[in-house]
């Protein structure tokens, strides 16, 4: 909750047994009687006195865990306030968006990273001096010379000559380091902790051609969007709150504080509200919005149901209404499978997708999703009204209605989140992207103006020679299509779906292949390509792209859980450099026993990226 001083205030009162609750109250008493600067010291001393061991009972573990959580919160910027024997934590809401304050809060996690053995070893390896082509170098050879920069500034010379280099598994021609290791090292210099992100990521170095060794002057990456991002989802309209805001009457709210006379400066808050649309405009706008929204939400549910494999679930797709008993039976089946397969692991080497879908692990997931969607559809039917506006209003006022709207929005978001979607046809492409147009469609066709979604990214790319901010991209596409006599590209915006679609059609040759393939391929490649199905062609091209863009560490960080990856990271880094590892080397790298290392290596083999070579006496693990 927020108090009168605009601080977030929370009572810290862990659920402990009577004995440990008494100890906690005693600790609060000691901190209350200590100077404010010494309270954290008192807390740390209490944590150190608790010797947790394998014999510790659950209540003791809860007590120590509570104290460690309290310490973490204090290090994150929460302030202790003890009143009447109770411990409150205060956090200034004014600092919540302060960049320096956020960096400070993240610094504890960042510093903790440098205590991890694998990271310490990696940094030491990169900073150790070594010989490369007759020169002594280290990663520091890729840090620019500040004296040279100052001299260039003073002499009026060109200061930097930046260029972008995509990070691959190749080695740097100036130092011999892997480009991926260079990127990783400089990422650790940031003020926020380094975490691998799920999904596909493409990494880049920004280098200076004007200095020796082309030092690194910046790094960046392009990757999949975060699945859940409230600010973005509210703006696009993917949340119940966004729907509620769209259904509300637009108004302007002004707040002010006024002093009350003869009260020694006491203030009273005043709020002035002013509608920005008439009642008639409000009704007309919300009717139009609700009509489109309801159609789309019901279509989302239908599409999501059609996407589920249901042959083994006893569900008929033409069913208009599913009773509660059937929905509960689906959930009961899912719970039985969950209990039966608590230790089920993901299979990364799938050859039969139907069999995989019918496995107990994925059948459980399908049962849960089917039950949720059928229940959602029933709720929409339950609140059916004479108008879409009335129905949406009713649902927003009820918990089950809001939950159903949210489920339908999520069903839509799953298909649109994150990345540009490209669909290839025999005679063209369809590009779909979440969001709305930043300029009027007429202006985009005309050209001459540019408005980026991410101005900072646009500026950075323009500074290193990519893009001119002239609004010439779409007119260039139009000119190419016109010169070739193809259909005019079609740009469409769906304001309800918050999606922009571009359709590009072109002519094909006699055998139905696009002229783009014919222009780029040799005759032998064309014959090979024409003998494949569309799916095989796409897989073939993606496979080639993957080979040049991704390293073992990046691949495995995506297919393994974070905890498993951390256990074998040292082995993975060694494999990237040497292409093989033996059990004996793996034991030295991890400091673990032979049985544990065998389990680690088996884990890597099961990913499909590492293979076993040799017999028991001279076994190797290779990539």
TORPAGU-658380 format. One record per residue (C-alpha): residue in three letters; x, y, z. Coordinates in steps of 0.1 Angstrom, whole numbers, plus 2048, in hexadecimal, padded with zeros to 3 digits. Layout:
TORPAGU-658380
alaXYZ;...
***
This chain:
TORPAGU-658380
unk800800800;unk80A8247FC;unk80C83B81A;unk80786181C;unk82C868814;unk8298567F2;unk83D838800;unk8338147FA;unk82F80581C;unk82D7E0824;unk82B7CD845;unk8467B3847;unk83779785C;unk842774852;unk82D75685B;unk843745875;unk83E72C891;unk83A73A8B5;unk85E7348BE;unk86D74589F;unk8537618A0;unk8607698C3;unk8837698B5;unk878780899;unk8677988B2;unk8877988C7;unk89B7A18A7;unk8837BE8A0;unk8887CA8C3;unk8AE7CA8BF;unk8AD7DC89E;unk8957F68AC;unk8AE7FE8C8;unk8CB8008B0;unk8D581F89C;unk8C581F87A;unk8E7819869;unk8ED7FA87E;unk8CB7E8878;unk8D87D5859;unk8F67CA86D;unk8E07BC889;unk8CC7AA86E;unk8EB79B85E;unk8F878F880;unk8D777E887;unk8D976B865;unk8FD76186C;unk8F475288E;unk8DB73B87E;unk8EF71C874;unk8D970C85A;unk8E26E7853;unk8D26C8846;unk8C46C2869;unk8B26E4869;unk88C6E186C;unk8746F2855;unk86C70E86E;unk890718871;unk89471884C;unk87572F849;unk884746863;unk8A6749851;unk89674D82F;unk88076983C;unk89E77B84A;unk8B1777828;unk892784815;unk8927A282D;unk8B67A9827;unk8B27A6801;unk8957BF802;unk8AA7D8816;unk8C67D47FD;unk8AC7DB7E1;unk8A47FD7F1;unk8897F680A;unk88D80882C;unk8847F984E;unk86C80C863;unk8647FD885;unk84480A896;unk8327FB8B5;unk8477DB8B3;unk83E7D588E;unk8567D6871;unk84B7EA852;unk85E7ED831;unk85D80E81F;unk8658147FB;unk8658377EA;unk84E8367CC;unk8608557BF;unk87F83F7BA;unk86E8227A8;unk875830785;unk89784178D;unk8B1831777;unk8CE83578F;unk8B98267AB;unk8AF808796;unk8D480278E;unk8DC8037B3;unk8C17EA7BB;unk8CE7D379F;unk8F37D77AA;unk8F07BC7C5;unk8E57A27AC;unk9007AD794;unk91B7AB7AE;unk90F7897B8;unk91677C795;unk93B782799;unk93C7697B5;unk93174D79E;unk94E736796;unk947733771;unk94575976C;unk96575F780;unk97774576A;unk96975474A;unk974778753;unk99776B75E;unk99B75873D;unk992777729;unk9A878F73C;unk9C677773C;unk9E2783724;unk9EA76B708;unk9FC76B6E7;unk9E97706C7;unk9FB7726A5;unkA1B77E6B7;unkA0A7986CC;unkA017976F1;unk9DC79E6F4;unk9BF79A70D;unk99B7A570C;unk9A77C7717;unk9B77CB6F4;unk9937D16E9;unk98E7EF700;unk9958106EE;unk9B28276F5;unk9A5846706;unk9C58596FF;unk9C18536DA;unk99E85F6DB;unk9A88806ED;unk9C38866D4;unk9AB8816B7;unk99389A6C7;unk9AE8B46CC;unk9BB8AF6A9;unk9998B1699;unk99C88E68A;unk980875685;unk97B8686A8;unk96B8466A2;unk961831684;unk94681A692;unk9387FB682;unk9217DE68D;unk92D7BA68F;unk91579E694;unk9207856AE;unk9257616A2;unk93A7446AC;unk956752697;unk97675F6A7;unk9817846A6;unk99C78968C;unk9AE7A36A2;unk9B078F6C3;unk9A676C6BC;unk98A76D6D6;unk96875F6CD;unk95077B6C5;unk93676C6DD;unk95076D6FA;unk9587916F1;unk93379B6F3;unk92E788714;unk94D798724;unk9427BB71D;unk91E7B3727;unk92C7AC74A;unk9397D074C;unk9157DD74C;unk9067EB76C;unk8E97D276B;unk8EC7AC76F;unk8F1796750;unk8D577E74A;unk8CE76872B;unk8AD76F71C;unk89575470F;unk88E7536EA;unk8A575B6CD;unk8BF7776D1;unk8D77866B8;unk8F57986C7;unk90A7B46B9;unk92A7C66C0;unk9307EA6B8;unk9557EF6AF;unk96C80C6A6;unk97F807686;unk99482668D;unk9A88166A9;unk9C07F86AB;unk9AE7D66AF;unk98C7E76A8;unk9837EB6CD;unk95F7E56D9;unk94D8056E0;unk92A7F66E6;unk9157D76E6;unk8F07D06E0;unk8D97B36D8;unk8B87AD6C6;unk8A17936D4;unk87D7876D9;unk86779D6ED;unk85F795712;unk83F780714;unk830794730;unk8367BA731;unk8197CC741;unk8217EF734;unk8237E3710;unk8057CC713;unk7EF7E8722;unk7FA7FF706;unk7F17E66EB;unk7D17DB6FC;unk7DA7B8706;unk7CE7BB72B;unk7AD7BD73C;unk7B77DF74B;unk7BD7EC727;unk79A7E071D;unk78B7F173B;unk79D811733;unk79181070F;unk76D80B71C;unk76F828734;unk76584B72B;unk784860722;unk78B87B73B;unk7A6893748;unk7AD89276D;unk7C08AF77E;unk7CC8AC7A2;unk7D78C87B8;unk7DE8CF7DD;unk7D08EE7EE;unk7D98FB810;unk7BD8FF829;unk7BD92183A;unk7C392385F;unk7D08FF861;unk7F6906862;unk7FC8FB83E;unk7E78DC83C;unk7DD8D2819;unk7BF8C2809;unk7BF8AF7E8;unk7A98BB7CC;unk7A08A87AC;unk7908B778E;unk7828A0773;unk7798AA750;unk76A893735;unk77C894714;unk75E886700;unk73988B701;unk72286F70C;unk7178696E8;unk73C8676DD;unk74484F6FA;unk7288376F2;unk72F8376CD;unk7548316D2;unk7508156EC;unk7358046D7;unk74C8026B9;unk7697F76CF;unk7547DC6E1;unk7467CE6C0;unk7697C96B2;unk7777BD6D3;unk75D7A36DA;unk75F7946B7;unk7857926BB;unk7857836DE;unk76C7676D4;unk7817616B5;unk7A175E6CB;unk7907436E0;unk7847306C1;unk7A77316B1;unk7B87276D2;unk7A07096D5;unk7A76FF6B1;unk7CD7006B8;unk7CA6E56D2;unk7CF6C16C9;unk7B06B06D7;unk7AE68E6C8;unk7B667C6E8;unk7A36946FF;unk77F68A6F7;unk7766AD6EB;unk7626B36CB;unk76A6D46B9;unk7466DB6B0;unk73B6DC6D4;unk72A6FD6DA;unk7296FC700;unk73D6E6719;unk72D6DF73B;unk7406E675B;unk7426C1763;unk7556BA743;unk76D6D7749;unk7746CB76D;unk77B6A875F;unk7966B6748;unk7A66C7766;unk7A46A777A;unk7B569475E;unk7D06AE75D;unk7D66AC782;unk7DA686781;unk7F468A765;unk8066A5779;unk80968F798;unk814671782;unk82F685770;unk83E69C78A;unk86269577D;unk85A695758;unk8746A5743;unk8726B5721;unk87C6A0702;unk8926B46EB;unk8956996D0;unk8716976C3;unk86B6846A3;unk84667C6A7;unk83369C6B0;unk81168A6B4;unk8206716CD;unk83168E6DF;unk8106A16E1;unk7FF6826EF;unk81A67C709;unk80E68172D;unk8226A1731;unk8126B3714;unk7F06A3718;unk7EF6B373A;unk7F76D572B;unk7DC6D1710;unk7C26C772A;unk7C96E673F;unk7C76FD721;unk7A86ED713;unk7966F0735;unk7A0714738;unk79471D715;unk77370B718;unk76C71C739;unk77573D729;unk75D73770D;unk74172E726;unk74674F738;unk743762718;unk722750711;unk717756735;unk71977C731;unk70A77D70F;unk6F679E70B;unk6E27B16F1;unk7017C56E8;unk7277C06E9;unk72B7E06FD;unk7137D3718;unk7247B1719;unk7477BE71C;unk73B7D6738;unk72B7B974B;unk74A7A3748;unk7617BF754;unk74C7C1774;unk74F79C77D;unk76E789787;unk76776B770;unk75F783754;unk781796758;unk79377475A;unk782769739;unk78B789727;unk7AF785733;unk7B0761726;unk7A376B704;unk7BC788702;unk7D977070B;unk7CD7586F1;unk7D27746D7;unk7F37806E6;unk80375E6E4;unk8017606BE;unk80E7836BC;unk8277886D7;unk84A7946D1;unk8567906AE;unk84E79868A;unk83A77B67A;unk843773656;unk82E75C641;unk83B75261F;unk824749602;unk82D73D5DF;unk8267615D2;unk8307775EF;unk83477E614;unk81E78A631;unk82F79D64D;unk81B7A166E;unk8277B568B;unk8177BF6AD;unk8107E36B2;unk80180069E;unk80E817682;unk82283468F;unk819849671;unk7F984D65B;unk7F8832640;unk7F784D625;unk81785C632;unk82983A633;unk82083560E;unk82C858606;unk84C85561A;unk863871627;unk85B86D64C;unk867854665;unk85B84D688;unk86C83069A;unk85D81A6B5;unk87F81B6C6;unk89083D6BF;unk8AF8336D4;unk8B48146BF;unk8AF82769F;unk8C88426A9;unk8E28286B2;unk8DE815691;unk8DF83567D;unk8FF84068E;unk911820682;unk90482365F;unk8E380F660;unk8C4823656;unk8C184764C;unk8A185265E;unk89485F63D;unk87384C63C;unk87F83C61B;unk87B817624;unk857812619;unk85A8275F9;unk8788125F0;unk8637F25F3;unk8478035DD;unk86180C5C3;unk86F7E95C0;unk84C7DA5BD;unk8427F45A3;unk8617F058E;unk85A7CA58D;unk8357CF585;unk8297BD5A4;unk80B7C45B9;unk80C7E35CF;unk8177D85F2;unk7F97D960A;unk7FE7E862D;unk7E27E1646;unk7DC7EC66A;unk7C47DA682;unk7BD7F16A0;unk7AB7D76B4;unk7C57BC6B0;unk7E07D76B2;unk7F27C7694;unk8027D4674;unk8047BE656;unk8177C3635;unk8107AC617;unk82A7AB5FC;unk8217975DC;unk8387905BF;unk83877B59F;unk84575759E;unk857744582;unk84972756E;unk84F70E58A;unk8407235A5;unk86172F5B6;unk8657545BF;unk87D7685AB;unk8907705CB;unk89B74C5CE;unk8A574A5AA;unk8B976A5AD;unk8CD75E5CB;unk8D27385C5;unk8E87245AF;unk8D870B597;unk8E16EE5AE;unk8D27015CC;unk8B27085B9;unk8AD6E45B0;unk8B26D95D4;unk89B6F45E1;unk87F6EB5C8;unk8806C75D4;unk8776D15F7;unk8566D9607;unk84F6FC614;unk8556F1638;unk8756DF62E;unk8826FE61C;unk87B71463A;unk88B6FC652;unk8AA6F963A;unk8AF71F639;unk8A972465F;unk8C1708666;unk8DC719651;unk8D573A663;unk8D7729685;unk8F971A67D;unk90873D677;unk8F7750692;unk8F773B6B1;unk91072C6C9;unk90D70E6DF;unk90A7226FF;unk8ED7366F0;unk8DB7176E3;unk8DE705704;unk8D4723719;unk8B3721707;unk8AC6FB708;unk8B86F672C;unk8AA70374C;unk8BE71F75C;unk8C870A779;unk8D46ED763;unk8E770574C;unk8F9714769;unk9056F2774;unk9156EA753;unk91F70D746;unk94470774B;unk9426E7737;unk92F6F971B;unk948715719;unk9646FB716;unk9516E96FB;unk94D7096E7;unk97370F6E8;unk97F6EB6E3;unk9636D86D2;unk9666BB6EB;unk9696B4710;unk972694724;unk96268A745;unk984691756;unk9866B5748;unk9616BA752;unk9696B0775;unk9846CA777;unk96E6E5767;unk9516E077F;unk9636D479E;unk9496B87A1;unk94C6937A7;unk94D67978A;unk92866E78F;unk91C69278F;unk93069A770;unk92267B75E;unk8FF688766;unk9096AB759;unk91669C739;unk8F8686734;unk8E36A6738;unk8F66B671C;unk8F3698705;unk8CD69870A;unk8CB6BB6FC;unk8D66AD6DA;unk8F26C66D6;unk90E6B06E6;unk91668D6DA;unk92A6706E9;unk9496656D7;unk95F6476DF;unk95D62A6F8;unk95C62A71E;unk98262B722;unk98764970A;unk965659709;unk96167D6FC;unk9446946FA;unk9446A86DA;unk9306C36C7;
***
